[in-house]
Amino acid sequence: MNGATTRGVVFVHSAPRALCPHIEWAAGTVLDARVNLDWTVQPAAEGMLRAEHSWVGPAGTGARLASALRGWTHLRYEITEDASPGCDGGRWSHTPELGIFHAQTDAHGNAVIPENRVRAALAHAGEPARMRHELDLALGQAWDDELEPFRYAGAGAPVRWLHRVG
């Protein structure tokens, strides 16, 4: 680790109520601080709750958070980590059905597809459906498709301002 500090967001898109304290504990362990999430009803999944948490920490914290949350049944989440000097950003998406997906991101949050993944997709240029499939895998399209209803359901969630300028 190069000592760079970054920030990001944990989006818990759906979790059963019984899992909520465990999620807070796991995130708090990684962030080395007590984490109390504001849980709200997730309208896209009956009986599930959702929450968001902005964090600041050393580069690599996003990966540590994703590892701490992986493997729990019924948990859907995304974690973002902003790019910082000398470090790429990242996005981790998890669903119970698909498991975890990771993409490097640029300074604007766009997924960055590594050169070899692009070359592998282009190797199937004569098979448009296969090439499309390879690019969809590289972009995490299946995770986006599955998580989109949960993201939309959170569009009206309360926003917490971290700082104010002026």
C-alpha positions as CSV (number, residue, x, y, z in Angstrom):
1,M,0.0,0.0,0.0
2,N,1.4,3.4,-0.9
3,G,-0.3,5.4,1.9
4,A,-2.9,7.1,-0.4
5,T,-6.2,8.0,1.1
6,T,-9.4,7.6,-0.8
7,R,-13.1,7.5,-0.2
8,G,-16.0,5.4,-1.4
9,V,-19.5,4.2,-0.6
10,V,-21.0,1.0,0.6
11,F,-24.4,0.4,-0.9
12,V,-26.2,-2.4,0.8
13,H,-29.1,-2.9,-1.7
14,S,-30.8,-5.7,0.2
15,A,-30.3,-7.5,3.4
16,P,-32.5,-9.5,5.8
17,R,-33.0,-7.7,9.1
18,A,-31.2,-10.3,11.1
19,L,-28.0,-9.7,9.0
20,C,-27.9,-5.9,9.5
21,P,-25.9,-5.8,12.8
22,H,-23.4,-8.3,11.3
23,I,-23.0,-6.0,8.3
24,E,-22.4,-3.0,10.5
25,W,-19.8,-5.0,12.6
26,A,-18.0,-6.3,9.5
27,A,-17.8,-2.8,8.0
28,G,-16.7,-1.3,11.3
29,T,-14.0,-3.9,11.6
30,V,-12.6,-2.9,8.2
31,L,-13.0,0.8,8.8
32,D,-11.7,0.6,12.3
33,A,-14.7,2.7,13.5
34,R,-18.2,2.0,14.8
35,V,-20.6,1.9,11.8
36,N,-24.3,2.6,12.4
37,L,-26.3,2.4,9.2
38,D,-29.7,4.0,8.6
39,W,-31.6,1.0,7.5
40,T,-34.7,1.6,5.3
41,V,-37.2,-0.7,3.7
42,Q,-36.1,-2.0,0.3
43,P,-39.3,-1.8,-1.8
44,A,-37.8,-4.1,-4.5
45,A,-37.6,-7.1,-2.1
46,E,-40.2,-7.8,0.5
47,G,-38.8,-8.1,4.0
48,M,-35.4,-6.7,3.0
49,L,-33.6,-3.5,4.1
50,R,-31.2,-1.2,2.4
51,A,-28.5,1.3,3.6
52,E,-25.6,3.4,2.3
53,H,-22.4,4.4,4.1
54,S,-19.7,6.8,2.8
55,W,-16.3,6.0,4.0
56,V,-12.7,7.4,3.9
57,G,-9.7,5.2,4.3
58,P,-6.5,3.9,2.8
59,A,-6.4,2.8,-0.8
60,G,-7.6,-0.9,-0.9
61,T,-10.3,-0.4,1.7
62,G,-13.0,-1.1,-1.0
63,A,-11.5,-4.5,-1.6
64,R,-11.3,-5.2,2.1
65,L,-15.0,-4.2,2.6
66,A,-16.1,-6.4,-0.3
67,S,-14.2,-9.4,1.2
68,A,-15.7,-8.8,4.6
69,L,-19.3,-8.9,3.2
70,R,-18.9,-11.7,0.6
71,G,-20.6,-15.0,1.0
72,W,-23.7,-14.0,3.1
73,T,-26.9,-15.4,1.8
74,H,-29.5,-12.9,0.5
75,L,-27.1,-10.0,0.6
76,R,-26.9,-7.7,-2.4
77,Y,-24.3,-4.9,-2.3
78,E,-22.0,-2.6,-4.2
79,I,-18.9,-0.9,-3.0
80,T,-17.1,1.9,-4.7
81,E,-13.6,3.2,-4.2
82,D,-12.5,6.4,-5.8
83,A,-9.3,6.6,-7.7
84,S,-6.5,8.2,-5.8
85,P,-2.9,9.3,-6.7
86,G,-1.1,6.2,-7.9
87,C,-4.2,3.9,-7.4
88,D,-7.0,2.9,-9.6
89,G,-10.6,3.1,-8.3
90,G,-12.8,0.1,-8.1
91,R,-16.3,-1.1,-8.0
92,W,-17.4,-4.4,-6.4
93,S,-20.9,-5.8,-7.0
94,H,-22.3,-8.8,-5.3
95,T,-25.6,-10.8,-5.7
96,P,-26.5,-14.1,-4.1
97,E,-27.0,-15.7,-7.5
98,L,-23.9,-14.3,-9.3
99,G,-21.3,-13.9,-6.5
100,I,-18.9,-11.0,-6.7
101,F,-17.7,-8.9,-9.6
102,H,-14.9,-6.4,-9.6
103,A,-14.0,-3.7,-12.1
104,Q,-11.3,-1.1,-12.0
105,T,-12.6,2.4,-12.5
106,D,-11.2,5.6,-13.8
107,A,-11.4,9.0,-12.1
108,H,-15.0,9.4,-13.3
109,G,-16.2,6.0,-12.1
110,N,-16.3,4.3,-15.5
111,A,-15.3,0.7,-15.7
112,V,-11.9,0.1,-17.3
113,I,-11.6,-3.0,-19.3
114,P,-8.0,-4.4,-19.3
115,E,-6.4,-4.7,-22.7
116,N,-6.2,-8.5,-22.7
117,R,-10.0,-8.7,-22.0
118,V,-10.7,-6.5,-25.0
119,R,-8.3,-8.6,-27.2
120,A,-10.1,-11.8,-26.0
121,A,-13.4,-10.3,-27.0
122,L,-12.1,-9.2,-30.4
123,A,-10.8,-12.7,-31.0
124,H,-14.5,-13.5,-31.5
125,A,-15.2,-10.6,-34.0
126,G,-16.6,-13.2,-36.5
127,E,-19.1,-14.3,-33.9
128,P,-21.0,-11.1,-32.9
129,A,-23.0,-12.8,-30.2
130,R,-19.9,-14.3,-28.6
131,M,-18.0,-11.1,-28.8
132,R,-21.0,-9.3,-27.1
133,H,-21.0,-12.0,-24.4
134,E,-17.3,-11.5,-23.7
135,L,-17.7,-7.7,-23.4
136,D,-20.8,-8.1,-21.2
137,L,-18.7,-10.3,-18.9
138,A,-15.9,-7.8,-18.8
139,L,-18.3,-5.0,-17.9
140,G,-20.3,-7.0,-15.3
141,Q,-23.5,-6.6,-17.2
142,A,-25.3,-9.5,-15.5
143,W,-24.6,-7.8,-12.1
144,D,-25.9,-4.5,-13.4
145,D,-29.0,-6.1,-14.7
146,E,-29.7,-7.9,-11.4
147,L,-28.9,-4.9,-9.2
148,E,-30.7,-2.2,-11.2
149,P,-34.2,-2.7,-9.6
150,F,-32.5,-2.4,-6.2
151,R,-30.6,0.7,-7.2
152,Y,-33.7,2.4,-8.5
153,A,-35.6,1.5,-5.3
154,G,-33.0,3.4,-3.4
155,A,-33.2,6.6,-5.6
156,G,-35.4,8.3,-3.0
157,A,-33.2,7.4,-0.1
158,P,-32.1,10.2,2.2
159,V,-28.8,11.9,1.3
160,R,-26.3,12.8,4.0
161,W,-24.0,15.7,3.1
162,L,-20.5,15.0,4.2
163,H,-19.2,18.5,3.9
164,R,-20.4,21.9,2.8
165,V,-18.5,24.4,0.7
166,G,-19.1,28.2,1.1
